[in-house]
Amino acid sequence: MAAILKPVLLGFRDAPVHGSPTGPGAWPASKLGGIPDALPTVAAPRPVCQRCGQPLALVVQVYCPLEGSPFHRLLHVFACACPGCSTGGARSWKVFRSQCLQVPEREAQDAQVKKQENSLAAEDWCEGADDWGSDTEEAPSPQFTLDFGNDASSAKDVDWTARLQDLRLQDAVLGAAHPVPPGLPLFLPYYICVADEDDYRDFVNLDHAHSLLRDYQQREGIAMDQLLSQSLRNDGDEKYEKTIIKSGDQTFYKFMKRIAACQEQILRYSWSGEPLFLTCPTSEVTELPACSQCGGQRIFEFQLMPALVSMLKSANLGLSVEFGTILVYTCEKSCWPPNHQTPMEEFCIIQEDPDELLFK
């Protein structure tokens, strides 16, 4: 019996965050770069590199409340932007999870009115994030869109296995920004908009994928063009692939095939789903450390994609990061003790790009 595949949501770079707004009310925005926002009762993380001791730069901030949970939920991914450090593994990359209880019903309704008056919206990565304390009528089905001006509604009729809903771009509060701490490395901030990966499956354009794979073919001596076309016509025929592609190249080939329809994706979100490996997974994947707070297992939540590397524009001279893909794993229970006020560190795996020039 075939395994049920979890849905995947894709993140894309969208409009710039003018003025890098931050502070109270800005945290429901998912973004790349800029300054990490803080939940109302949790301090913003300010990690430093364990190799060079310099402050880490925010790579992405993801607002992703979970279905069936009363918590707001933020994930921050940081990296050292000093030359050579971003390839230093877990010592130079950090992931933090922050949570806080949603406000009571009356306060939530007042806050919603205030948000509407200020033309705000919420960006939710998971099912049921806006269902707490509300007795309003059932919302319409999810609408996936790349138009950052559209505001899609939450949906209650999606199967639990999906655990994901449509994402909606958030405008951050354009109020007074917190002063930037001296010496804090910054990438220029952009909002992240999203779409359902399934929306791209019927619109596969192989031209760019063929171009990338021809470069890889010249280096490895593999007929990748033929393999890619054949496999996309017979997507379920794994036997054909395994008998021809060398084991060392198979993982990279599958990665390229999967992203062929949309190379612009900078993030893939699939709570409790399967990561898309760029290189052969190591023992790290099977030996994930337990949650430091509750001792529970960690599961895959999202990953950062190669296209993001060239989109991290430096607000300070000389900053850069290099990676193939960053796999983020979080506590399966998403545990959060009462009155906890500091971010919890989660776990990430860094896979280097086997041919980073292909994604520039």
C-alpha positions in Angstrom: 0.0 0.0 0.0 1.5 3.3 -1.1 2.3 5.8 1.6 0.1 9.0 1.9 2.2 12.0 0.9 1.8 15.1 2.9 1.0 18.2 1.0 3.8 20.7 0.4 3.5 24.5 0.4 6.1 26.6 -1.4 7.5 29.9 -0.3 8.6 32.7 -2.6 10.3 36.0 -2.2 7.7 38.8 -2.5 7.6 42.5 -1.9 10.4 44.3 0.1 9.7 45.2 3.7 10.1 48.9 3.5 11.9 50.4 6.4 12.3 46.9 8.0 9.4 47.5 10.4 9.5 45.5 13.5 8.1 45.6 17.1 4.6 44.9 18.5 2.3 43.5 15.9 4.9 42.8 13.2 5.4 39.1 14.2 2.6 37.6 12.1 4.7 38.3 9.0 6.8 35.6 7.3 9.9 37.1 5.8 13.4 36.6 4.8 16.1 38.9 6.2 15.6 41.9 8.4 15.3 41.8 12.2 13.7 38.9 14.0 10.3 39.9 15.5 9.2 38.8 18.9 5.9 37.4 20.1 4.1 39.5 22.8 5.4 37.4 25.7 8.7 36.0 24.3 12.0 37.7 23.7 13.4 37.8 20.2 16.3 35.4 19.8 19.8 37.0 19.4 22.1 34.1 18.8 25.9 34.3 18.1 28.1 32.0 16.0 29.8 29.3 17.9 32.8 29.5 15.5 33.6 33.2 15.4 31.5 34.6 18.1 29.8 37.2 15.9 26.0 37.8 15.9 24.0 35.6 13.5 21.9 37.1 10.7 18.3 36.3 10.3 17.7 34.2 7.2 14.0 33.6 7.5 11.1 34.1 9.9 8.1 31.8 9.5 4.8 32.4 11.3 3.3 28.9 11.5 0.6 28.1 14.1 -0.5 24.5 14.2 -3.9 23.0 13.8 -5.5 22.0 17.2 -3.2 24.3 19.1 -4.1 27.5 21.0 -0.6 29.0 20.4 0.8 31.6 18.1 4.0 30.1 16.8 7.2 31.6 15.2 10.2 29.9 13.8 13.5 31.8 13.2 16.4 30.5 11.2 19.8 32.3 11.6 23.2 31.9 10.0 26.6 33.4 10.3 27.2 35.7 7.4 31.0 36.0 8.0 33.2 34.6 5.2 33.5 30.8 5.5 31.3 30.4 8.5 28.0 29.5 6.9 29.5 26.2 5.7 30.5 25.5 9.3 27.5 23.3 10.0 25.3 23.5 13.1 27.8 25.7 15.0 27.0 28.5 12.4 23.3 27.9 11.9 20.6 28.1 14.6 16.8 27.5 14.6 14.5 28.9 17.3 10.8 28.3 18.1 8.7 30.8 20.0 5.2 30.4 21.1 2.5 32.3 23.2 -1.1 31.6 23.9 -3.6 33.4 21.8 -5.6 36.1 23.5 -9.1 35.5 24.9 -12.0 35.8 22.5 -13.0 39.4 23.3 -9.5 40.6 23.0 -9.0 38.6 19.8 -12.0 40.2 18.2 -10.9 43.7 19.2 -7.4 42.9 17.8 -8.9 41.7 14.6 -10.9 44.9 14.1 -7.8 46.9 14.8 -5.8 44.8 12.3 -8.5 45.4 9.6 -8.4 49.1 10.3 -4.7 49.1 9.7 -5.0 46.9 6.5 -3.3 43.9 8.2 -3.7 40.2 7.5 -2.3 37.0 8.9 0.0 34.5 7.2 -0.7 31.0 8.3 1.3 27.9 7.4 -0.9 25.4 9.1 -4.5 24.4 9.3 -6.9 26.0 11.8 -4.6 28.8 13.0 -7.5 31.3 13.2 -10.1 29.1 14.7 -9.6 29.9 18.4 -12.4 31.4 20.4 -14.6 32.2 17.4 -18.2 31.2 16.8 -18.4 32.7 13.3 -19.7 30.7 10.3 -17.4 28.2 8.5 -14.8 29.8 6.3 -14.6 29.1 2.6 -12.1 26.6 1.1 -8.5 27.6 0.9 -7.3 29.7 -2.0 -3.7 29.5 -2.9 -2.3 32.5 -4.6 1.0 34.2 -5.4 -0.7 37.6 -5.4 0.5 39.2 -2.2 -2.5 41.6 -2.2 -5.0 38.8 -1.8 -6.1 37.6 1.6 -7.2 33.9 1.6 -9.4 32.5 4.4 -8.8 29.5 6.7 -10.4 26.2 6.0 -11.8 23.7 8.4 -12.7 20.9 6.0 -9.1 19.9 5.0 -8.1 16.4 6.0 -6.1 16.3 9.3 -3.2 14.6 7.4 -2.8 17.8 5.5 -2.4 19.9 8.6 -1.8 22.8 6.3 -3.9 25.6 5.0 -3.4 28.4 2.6 -0.9 31.0 3.4 -1.6 34.7 3.4 0.9 37.4 3.0 1.0 39.7 6.0 1.7 43.4 6.0 3.7 44.2 9.1 2.8 47.1 11.3 4.4 50.2 9.8 4.9 51.8 13.2 8.0 52.8 15.0 10.8 50.3 14.4 13.1 49.1 17.1 16.6 50.5 16.7 19.0 48.1 15.1 21.6 46.9 17.6 25.1 48.1 16.6 27.0 45.5 14.6 24.0 43.3 13.9 24.4 41.7 10.4 21.3 42.2 8.2 20.0 40.9 5.0 17.5 43.1 3.2 14.0 42.1 4.3 11.4 40.7 1.9 8.0 39.2 2.6 7.4 35.6 1.8 4.3 34.6 -0.3 3.2 31.0 -0.8 1.4 28.5 -3.1 0.5 24.9 -3.1 3.1 22.8 -4.9 0.3 20.8 -6.6 -0.7 23.9 -8.5 2.5 23.6 -10.5 2.4 20.0 -11.4 0.5 20.6 -14.7 2.7 23.4 -15.8 6.1 21.9 -15.9 8.5 23.8 -18.1 11.6 21.7 -18.6 13.7 24.2 -20.5 15.5 25.6 -17.4 15.8 22.2 -15.8 17.3 20.8 -18.9 19.8 23.7 -19.0 20.9 23.0 -15.4 21.1 19.3 -15.9 23.2 19.6 -19.1 25.8 21.3 -17.0 25.6 18.5 -14.4 25.8 16.0 -17.2 29.0 17.4 -18.6 30.6 17.0 -15.2 29.2 13.6 -14.4 28.8 12.0 -17.9 25.1 11.1 -17.4 22.3 11.5 -19.9 20.2 13.6 -17.6 18.0 15.3 -20.2 16.6 11.9 -21.3 16.2 10.7 -17.8 14.3 13.9 -16.7 11.9 13.8 -19.6 11.3 10.0 -19.2 10.7 10.3 -15.5 8.3 13.2 -15.8 6.2 11.2 -18.2 6.3 8.2 -15.8 6.5 9.9 -12.5 5.9 6.8 -10.5 8.4 4.6 -12.2 11.2 4.6 -9.7 12.6 1.3 -11.1 13.6 3.0 -14.3 15.6 5.6 -12.5 17.3 3.3 -10.0 18.6 1.0 -12.7 20.3 3.8 -14.7 21.4 6.6 -12.4 24.5 6.0 -10.3 23.6 5.8 -6.6 25.7 8.9 -5.9 23.7 11.0 -8.4 20.3 9.7 -7.8 19.5 12.0 -4.9 20.5 15.1 -6.8 18.6 14.0 -9.8 15.4 13.5 -7.8 15.9 16.9 -6.3 16.2 18.5 -9.7 13.2 16.6 -11.0 11.0 17.7 -8.1 11.8 21.4 -8.4 11.7 21.5 -12.2 8.3 23.1 -12.3 9.3 26.0 -10.0 12.9 26.8 -9.5 12.1 30.1 -7.7 10.9 28.4 -4.5 12.9 29.5 -1.5 11.1 27.4 1.1 9.2 24.1 1.2 6.8 23.6 4.1 5.4 20.2 5.0 4.7 19.6 8.7 5.5 16.0 9.6 6.2 15.4 5.9 9.3 14.3 4.0 12.2 16.5 3.2 13.6 16.8 -0.3 17.3 15.8 0.0 19.9 17.5 -2.2 22.6 15.0 -1.3 22.5 11.5 0.2 21.2 11.8 3.8 23.7 11.0 6.5 23.1 9.4 9.9 22.0 12.8 11.2 18.6 12.2 9.7 18.1 8.9 11.5 19.7 10.1 14.7 17.9 13.3 15.3 18.4 14.7 18.8 15.4 14.7 21.1 13.6 17.9 22.1 15.7 19.5 24.8 12.6 20.6 26.7 10.3 17.5 26.7 12.5 14.8 25.4 10.1 14.0 22.6 11.0 13.3 19.0 11.6 15.9 16.4 10.0 15.9 13.0 10.6 17.6 9.7 8.8 20.9 9.3 10.3 22.9 6.4 13.5 23.4 4.4 15.3 26.3 2.7 16.1 26.0 -0.9 19.1 26.9 -3.1 17.3 29.8 -4.8 17.3 31.7 -1.5 21.1 32.0 -1.5 21.2 34.6 -4.3 18.2 36.5 -2.8 19.9 37.2 0.5 21.0 40.7 -0.3 23.3 42.2 2.2 22.4 45.4 4.0 25.9 45.4 5.3 28.9 45.0 3.0 30.6 41.6 2.8 27.8 39.4 4.2 26.9 36.2 2.5 25.8 32.6 3.2 26.3 29.5 1.2 24.2 26.3 1.4 22.4 23.7 -0.7 19.4 23.1 1.4 18.7 23.6 5.2 16.4 21.0 6.7 14.5 22.2 9.8 13.3 19.7 12.4 11.1 20.7 15.4 9.5 19.1 18.4 6.7 16.8 17.4 4.6 18.0 20.3 5.5 21.6 19.8 5.9 21.7 23.6 5.8 25.0 25.5 5.8 25.2 29.3 3.4 27.6 31.1 4.8 31.2 31.3 7.9 30.3 29.3 9.4 33.5 27.9 12.6 32.5 26.0 12.8 30.9 22.5 13.5 27.2 22.3 16.3 26.0 20.1 15.4 23.4 17.5 17.5 21.4 15.1 18.7 21.8 11.5 20.7 19.8 9.0 22.9 21.6 6.4 23.4 19.9 3.1 25.9 21.6 0.8 25.2 22.2 -2.8 27.0 19.7 -5.0 27.2 22.3 -7.7 26.3 25.7 -6.2 26.9 27.5 -9.5 23.8 25.9 -11.0 21.5 27.9 -8.7 23.1 31.4 -9.1 
